[in-house]
Amino acid sequence: MSTNTPVLFADLNLIEPLQLALKKSGYTTPTPIQVQAIPHLLQGKDLLGCAQTGTGKTAAFALPILNRLAMQWSKPPPKSTTVLVLTPTRELALQIFESFNTYGENLNLKSAVIFGGVGQGPQVKALSTGVDVLVATPGRLLDLISQNHLTLRNVKTFVLDEADRMLDMGFIRDIQKVLTMIPKQRQTLFFSATMPADIERLASSMLTNPVRIEVTPVSSTAEKIDQRLMYVDKSQKKDLLRFVLNDPSLKRVIVFTRTKHGANRVSELLVKNKVPSEAIHGNKSQNARQRALDAFKAGTIRVLIATDIAARGIDVDGITHVINYEIPNIAESYVHRIGRTARAGAEGSAISFCDAEERAFIRDIEKVIGQSIPVDKNHPYHSVQVENAKMMSSGKAKAMIEGAGRAERRGEGGGGGGRRFGQGGGGEGARGNNNGPRRPAVTTGAGGQPRDESGRPHVGLEKPKPKKRLFGFGRPK
């Protein structure tokens, strides 16, 4: 199907229950990746998709997966799933889970989401009777498999989302373990915002004659993002941040740091200066992170401070500015960060604070994005010394920063959640520990018993009646 020809969702051969759900949600025109991916996925083909965040890739794979499930439905055995979606962070897992429920509201299918940082009881219960779609982070997935609460031998469709972030977070061994547990005869969908050589190798080992789709150039940045670079002494970054935030045009802002401790320091600085803000990172409980995101979406707080790991999965419209308080030491992370603004055709700005130790990272970033970032000297903290500093090698600079914060980045949080393969308490690290409180979460999809945050049924609420089949598709009544 030519992407030059205007198409509607109605043209994509999706069944009527999905069309009805899309219409209810106000979706009529698919994005380029949806136009290109959906017809191939409906045919059961493998897919390699290179797409930035905000391009609509979740719907690009969720819609055809639901379509095929409805047309070929069979009851999943207990403790199993038909579709497995593997994603790096709990925020992104929740977002994908909610999308499946939204698009599939007229299909009587069962979905569940599992991740670390919360109690496993409700998750185990949701899996006990089998699910059609399971969205998971690697640590909790392997943990529940090791406890015999889940098997992957019935998986027919496997989706690996945000593959580049998976590798950045050290999940490569976990991915390899999962691949040994799922059938070789399957449909595989592989998505990544960037396609460096190691990602290409991983993709080639997983996919069979895949259709390749690239909706934007590899490692490109959105055209409507105004990028600026500010050279500043490390000791004056906090002063520069206060100065920049005095501009009222910065209405909804994400400030990025490399570590959770850095996020906490920036948060304390802003609170002290009476700037409405919250920090999210791996040491925060899931409930605290969700409250912060909800407040940010509602406009109650103006600034959200986040680490790269915690921020993956943030899908908030109207973010006017992204501030790199600390320059990422992985060039591709810059693309992910600034992609939080200028979404859905809007305009946005990205401001990067660069000290002497970070100049090498800027050089690497400019190589990846294929352009130079304009230097903004129009601020009172411009440092000529930093601008003219001799640039150390990026390897040496990266080693210095990793030496200072290695333990922090490995887990991005030490709270409870996973047991053996726990995801750093925050559900995100390559490995974690079992310290800290467990916090239950509701995980069952449509049709389950209403429950509160402790996993107990709500008092006074009746179990909803099973949904009727619409149009003859989906699970039997």
C-alpha positions, -999 to +999 in steps of 0.1 A: +000+000+000+015+033-010+021+058+018+015+086-007-022+076-010-044+090+017-059+061+037-082+057+066-084+030+092-115+018+074-092+009+044-070-014+064-091-045+065-096-045+102-127-063+116-157-042+126-152-044+164-118-028+161-131-002+137-158+006+162-133+010+190-111+033+168-140+054+159-150+058+196-114+069+204-116+095+176-090+077+154-097+079+117-063+084+099-035+060+106+001+071+110+027+061+084+040+031+104+004+019+109-003+022+072+028+002+063+028-024+091-008-034+096-014-051+062+018-072+066+010-082+102-025-092+093-008-117+069+013-131+098+046-118+085+076-110+107+084-073+110+115-052+117+103-017+125+125+013+130+104+041+145+108+069+170+086+073+200+054+090+193+049+075+158+020+053+167+038+019+167+018+005+196-014+006+175+006-006+145+011-040+162-018-041+187-045-038+161-034-066+138-026-088+168-061-083+181-076-089+147-058-122+143-067-133+178-104-126+172-104-144+139-085-175+151-093-176+188-087-206+209-087-207+247-052-203+261-043-231+286-038-222+323-006-202+331+000-195+295-003-167+269-009-166+232+008-132+226+038-119+245+049-083+244+083-077+260+092-041+269+119-025+291+100-004+316+068-007+337+055+027+324+057+015+289+042-019+298+012-002+314+008+021+284+008-009+259-016-029+282-040+000+283-038+003+245-047-034+240-077-029+263-088+002+245-086-012+210-100-046+221-129-034+242-154-050+219-135-083+218-140-106+248-102-112+251-082-113+283-050-094+287-026-089+316+005-069+325+033-080+348+063-060+361+085-056+391+082-031+420+048-044+430+034-075+447+031-105+424-001-119+439-026-103+415-003-110+386-001-146+394-039-148+398-044-131+364-022-157+347-037-187+364-065-192+339-044-182+309-044-149+290-046-140+253-022-111+256+006-106+281+027-074+284+057-079+305+091-065+316+119-091+315+127-094+352+093-102+365+085-124+335+115-147+342+108-146+379+072-159+375+084-185+350+110-197+375+082-201+401+061-221+376+034-195+374+038-191+337+049-210+306+057-195+272+053-227+251+020-216+237+032-182+224+022-176+188+032-140+185+062-123+201+067-086+202+101-071+213+095-034+218+122-007+224+150-032+216+177-006+217+167+005+252+166-032+262+202-036+253+212-003+270+196-016+302+215-049+301+186-071+292+203-090+264+207-122+284+171-121+296+159-117+260+181-147+250+165-167+278+130-158+266+139-168+230+148-203+242+113-206+259+090-197+231+082-218+200+104-214+169+073-214+148+059-180+157+053-145+143+079-120+156+077-083+157+109-063+165+108-025+171+136-001+179+140+036+177+176+032+165+194+005+145+230+003+155+250-028+145+243-048+176+205-043+172+207-054+136+225-086+147+199-093+174+170-087+149+185-110+123+188-138+149+151-135+158+133-128+125+124-149+095+122-130+062+109-099+079+093-069+063+114-039+071+097-006+078+115+027+086+092+057+091+120+081+099+157+081+092+177+061+117+186+082+148+170+113+133+153+139+155+120+155+149+122+184+125+100+206+146+123+205+177+143+236+183+176+223+197+200+245+217+233+239+235+243+259+265+279+256+278+281+260+315+304+252+344+291+221+363+288+241+395+264+266+379+240+242+362+215+247+390+216+285+385+212+281+348+182+258+354+165+284+376+172+311+350+158+290+321+127+281+340+119+318+347+108+319+310+070+315+311+070+298+277+083+267+294+049+255+303+053+217+305+089+206+309+108+173+314+143+177+329+166+147+323+194+135+346+216+105+342+210+091+377+183+089+403+204+108+428+208+136+402+170+136+398+165+139+435+190+168+437+172+187+409+138+180+425+150+194+459+164+225+441+131+232+423+110+226+454+132+250+473+126+276+446+088+269+447+086+254+412+059+228+411+077+196+402+081+158+409+109+133+402+104+098+388+131+071+389+136+035+398+136+041+436+101+055+435+072+032+440+049+025+411+021+043+428+043+074+434+055+074+398+019+071+385+008+100+408+036+121+395+027+113+358-010+120+364-001+154+380+021+162+351-006+153+326-032+173+345-009+204+347-008+203+385+030+203+382+050+221+356+082+202+357+089+164+357+125+153+365+133+119+352+161+094+344+163+079+310+150+045+323+121+060+342+111+082+313+107+055+287+070+051+282+060+086+291+034+096+265+022+131+274+009+156+249+018+192+251+054+189+265+069+222+254+105+217+264+130+190+273+160+201+293+191+178+294+204+189+328+230+162+323+241+151+288+234+114+281+265+093+277+248+071+252+242+092+220+209+074+210+194+084+244+195+120+232+171+110+204+147+093+229+148+122+253+140+151+230+114+129+213+092+136+243+084+170+228+071+180+194+047+150+193+018+146+170+030+174+148+034+200+175+065+221+180+089+219+209+123+228+222+153+209+236+179+226+257+211+209+267+234+220+296+270+209+288+299+211+312+336+203+303+333+166+310+303+162+287+317+179+256+327+145+241+291+133+245+279+162+225+303+153+197+290+117+197+254+130+197+260+152+167+275+123+148+244+102+155+218+129+146+238+141+116+238+178+125+254+203+148+234+216+178+234+254+177+252+270+207+231+295+227+253+321+245+225+343+254+224+335+291+244+348+321+262+315+328+278+309+294+313+295+300+340+304+276+363+279+294+339+250+288+333+261+252+371+261+245+380+232+268+401+205+252+377+176+245+387+144+261+378+111+244+342+100+248+355+067+262+374+084+290+345+108+298+321+079+298+343+059+321+345+088+346+308+091+348+302+053+349+327+050+377+308+075+397+274+060+392+278+024+380+258+008+408+230+033+404+225+028+367+228-010+369+196-013+389+179+021+387+164+014+421+169-011+448+133-014+462+114-047+462+095-062+434+112-090+416+123-119+436+152-137+419+152-118+386+137-087+402+139-056+381+158-034+405+127-028+426+117-002+400+111-030+375+138-017+353+173-027+362+191-057+347+190-072+381+177-061+415+173-073+450+144-082+472+145-054+498+118-030+504+080-032+505+059-050+479+031-030+465+002-048+448-012-036+415-043-044+396-034-063+365-064-081+351-080-068+319-116-062+311-141-086+327-121-091+360-133-085+396-129-048+406-101-046+430-084-019+451-046-013+452-041-041+477-056-066+453-088-071+474-123-067+459-138-033+462-166-033+488-200-027+473-189-033+438-203-063+419-183-083+395-192-070+361-212-092+338-193-108+310-193-087+278-214-100+250-197-110+218-200-083+192-202-092+156-195-128+163-158-123+172-138-128+203-142-151+232-175-170+237-199-156+263 
